[in-house]
């Protein structure tokens, strides 16, 4: 009897992993948005700007350097940061 996983089993297993990752990512993004909202309240009370391009640029550079997939951070993080700014 062959113990190797079939292609269908491999795909099903990997799709389950992706679904779990998606759920974790969503929870983490929600935590990020909640934190950004509180930061925005503090910035408003102190008349600080919501958008600080140098901070966002530095964050993207740092994350990009740590990421093993070229272009991933540069593609996704600007969208995440744009949404985050909208709730600040």
N, C-alpha and C positions, 0 to 999 in steps of 0.2 A: 504494500500500500504506500502511496506517495504522500509524504507529510508536508510537501511544499504548498504554500498558499497559492490559490488560484489568483489570476489577475483581478477577478471580481472581488475576492476577499481582500486583496491588497487595496483596491480602490475604496471599498467600503470602510476599511480600517482608517485609511488616510483621510477620507471625508469626515469621519467621526472626529479625528484629531483636529481637523480644520474647524469644524463646528465648535468644538470646545475652545479652541484658540479665539474664534470670533466672539464667543460669549465673554471670555476673559478680557479681550481687547475692549469690548463695549463697557464693561464694568470699570476698567481703568480709565477710559476716556471720560466716563461720567464723573469719576473722582477728580480728574484733571479740570473739567469744566466747573465743578463746584469750588475747587480751589481758586480758579481764575476769577470766578464771580466775587469771592471774598477779597481777593487782591484788588480787583476793580473798585470795590467799595472803599478800600483804604486809599487807593490812588485818588479817587474823586474827593474824599475828605481832605486830602493833602494837596489838591490841585496839581497832581502829577499826570503826565501824559499816559494814555492807555497804550499807545503804540510807540515802542522804542526799537527802531530798526536794528541798532547795533546789538541789542540783547538777543533779538531773534536770529540775527545772522550768526552770532557766536554760538548759540544753542544748536543751530543746524550744522555748523562746522564740527562741533564737538560730537554730536550724535553720528554724523556722517563718518567721522574718523573711526568710530567704534563699530560701525555696521559692516558686516561682511558682504552685503549685496549692494554694489555700486548703483547710485541713483535712487535707492529706496527712500532714504531720508529726504533727499531733495524733492522728491515727488510728493510724498505724503505729508511731511511736517508743515509746509506752508498752508495746506488746507486745514490741518488741525489748529494751527496758530490763528488763522483767519477766523475760524469759528469761535475759538476761545476769546479773541478780542471782541467779538460781537456780544458776548455775555458779560464782559468786564464793564 
